[in-house]
Amino acid sequence: MKNLITFISLFVFSVGMSQQKELPNVQLKDLDGKMVNVADYNNADKPVILSFWATWCGPCLKELNAIKDVYRDWQDETGVELIAVSVDDAKSVKRVKPLVNGKGWDYKVLLDDNHELKRAMNVANVPFTAIVYKGKIVYKHTSYTPGAEKELLKQVKALIGK
């Protein structure tokens, strides 16, 4: 019975995400309080990685730390930009900026404390990663295991023909 419920949940999630072709028109604040329209990333010429995470999510922190070590190389090689979307709620969102500064992450961080983008993109759990290229969501991945960042880079390189 549990397997059936899990299968149905994954099926509903995948159907919802398969209908998502581009980033929705959602406004989020960055760490400086500036409003950013997520849909603007549909117009980027280079690949954009959206990484949904939370301060309380151990696998999220491991993934973003692993990417941190190679991010500058990725940018030099592919021009990719990573947008870290925090889904911390109103109670824990105050921990985001100190954590990001403490980790030395060089990513643009957006705050989805009302889960508007998370809902619009049918994100069930974090970590959740998507790649957007030329206005289309072309890759999605949930969870994190060590080395998953290599697959992410492989996907980005394939998109730009490298």
C-alpha positions as CSV (number, residue, x, y, z in Angstrom):
1,M,0.0,0.0,0.0
2,K,2.8,2.4,0.9
3,N,4.4,1.7,-2.5
4,L,1.2,2.5,-4.3
5,I,0.8,5.8,-2.4
6,T,4.4,6.7,-3.2
7,F,4.0,5.9,-6.8
8,I,0.8,7.9,-7.1
9,S,2.5,10.9,-5.3
10,L,5.5,10.7,-7.7
11,F,3.2,10.4,-10.7
12,V,1.2,13.5,-9.7
13,F,4.4,15.4,-9.0
14,S,5.9,14.5,-12.4
15,V,2.8,15.3,-14.3
16,G,2.6,18.7,-12.6
17,M,6.3,19.4,-13.4
18,S,6.0,18.1,-16.9
19,Q,3.4,20.8,-17.6
20,Q,5.8,23.5,-16.3
21,K,7.6,24.8,-19.4
22,E,9.1,28.0,-18.1
23,L,9.6,29.9,-14.9
24,P,6.4,31.5,-13.5
25,N,5.9,35.2,-13.0
26,V,6.7,35.4,-9.3
27,Q,8.3,38.2,-7.4
28,L,10.7,37.3,-4.6
29,K,13.1,39.4,-2.5
30,D,16.9,38.9,-2.6
31,L,19.0,39.2,0.5
32,D,19.2,43.0,0.2
33,G,15.4,43.3,0.0
34,K,15.3,44.0,-3.7
35,M,12.4,42.5,-5.6
36,V,13.3,40.0,-8.4
37,N,10.9,38.7,-11.0
38,V,11.8,35.0,-11.4
39,A,10.3,35.0,-14.9
40,D,13.1,37.3,-16.0
41,Y,15.4,34.4,-16.0
42,N,13.4,32.9,-18.9
43,N,15.2,35.5,-21.0
44,A,18.7,34.5,-20.0
45,D,21.1,33.5,-22.8
46,K,23.1,31.2,-20.5
47,P,21.8,28.3,-18.4
48,V,20.3,29.2,-15.0
49,I,20.2,26.7,-12.2
50,L,17.5,27.1,-9.6
51,S,18.3,25.3,-6.3
52,F,15.5,25.2,-3.8
53,W,16.9,24.8,-0.3
54,A,16.3,25.6,3.4
55,T,18.6,26.3,6.4
56,W,17.3,23.2,8.2
57,C,17.9,20.9,5.2
58,G,21.2,19.0,5.6
59,P,21.3,17.6,2.0
60,C,20.5,21.1,0.7
61,L,23.5,22.5,2.5
62,K,25.7,19.7,1.3
63,E,24.7,20.2,-2.3
64,L,25.2,24.0,-2.2
65,N,28.6,23.6,-0.4
66,A,29.7,21.0,-3.0
67,I,28.8,23.4,-5.9
68,K,30.5,26.3,-4.1
69,D,33.9,24.6,-4.5
70,V,33.5,24.4,-8.3
71,Y,31.1,27.3,-9.1
72,R,33.6,29.8,-10.4
73,D,35.0,27.2,-12.7
74,W,31.5,26.4,-13.9
75,Q,30.8,30.1,-14.6
76,D,34.1,30.5,-16.5
77,E,33.5,27.4,-18.5
78,T,29.7,27.7,-19.2
79,G,28.5,31.1,-18.0
80,V,25.9,29.3,-15.8
81,E,24.3,31.3,-13.0
82,L,23.0,29.6,-9.8
83,I,20.0,31.0,-8.0
84,A,19.6,29.6,-4.5
85,V,15.9,29.8,-3.6
86,S,15.4,29.6,0.2
87,V,12.0,28.1,1.2
88,D,12.6,29.0,4.9
89,D,9.3,30.3,6.3
90,A,8.7,33.5,8.2
91,K,10.0,32.0,11.4
92,S,13.4,30.8,10.0
93,V,14.0,33.2,7.2
94,K,16.1,35.4,9.5
95,R,18.7,32.7,9.5
96,V,19.3,32.7,5.8
97,K,21.5,35.7,5.3
98,P,23.9,34.9,8.2
99,L,24.2,31.3,7.0
100,V,24.9,32.3,3.4
101,N,27.5,34.8,4.5
102,G,29.1,32.2,6.9
103,K,29.3,29.7,4.1
104,G,30.8,32.2,1.6
105,W,28.3,31.2,-1.1
106,D,28.6,33.4,-4.2
107,Y,25.1,32.7,-5.4
108,K,22.2,35.0,-5.9
109,V,19.8,34.1,-3.0
110,L,16.1,34.6,-3.3
111,L,13.7,34.3,-0.4
112,D,10.5,32.3,-1.0
113,D,9.2,32.5,2.6
114,N,5.6,32.4,1.5
115,H,6.3,29.4,-0.8
116,E,4.8,31.1,-3.8
117,L,7.5,30.0,-6.3
118,K,7.6,26.6,-4.6
119,R,3.9,26.1,-5.1
120,A,3.9,27.5,-8.7
121,M,6.6,25.0,-9.7
122,N,5.1,22.1,-7.8
123,V,8.1,21.6,-5.7
124,A,7.3,19.0,-3.0
125,N,10.6,18.6,-1.2
126,V,14.0,20.2,-0.9
127,P,16.6,20.0,-2.2
128,F,15.1,20.4,-5.7
129,T,17.1,21.6,-8.6
130,A,16.0,22.8,-12.0
131,I,17.9,24.1,-15.0
132,V,16.4,26.8,-17.2
133,Y,17.8,27.4,-20.7
134,K,16.4,29.7,-23.3
135,G,13.1,30.1,-21.5
136,K,12.5,26.4,-20.9
137,I,12.9,24.2,-17.8
138,V,15.0,21.5,-19.3
139,Y,16.2,19.5,-16.3
140,K,14.8,18.7,-12.8
141,H,16.3,16.8,-10.0
142,T,15.2,16.1,-6.4
143,S,17.3,15.1,-3.4
144,Y,21.1,15.1,-3.2
145,T,23.8,12.5,-3.1
146,P,27.6,13.2,-3.2
147,G,28.6,13.7,-6.8
148,A,25.2,14.8,-8.1
149,E,26.8,18.2,-8.9
150,K,28.9,16.4,-11.6
151,E,25.6,15.4,-13.3
152,L,24.4,19.0,-13.0
153,L,27.5,20.2,-14.8
154,K,27.2,17.5,-17.4
155,Q,23.6,18.7,-18.1
156,V,24.7,22.3,-18.4
157,K,27.5,21.5,-20.8
158,A,25.2,19.4,-23.0
159,L,22.9,22.4,-23.3
160,I,25.6,24.7,-24.5
161,G,27.3,22.1,-26.7
162,K,30.5,21.6,-24.7
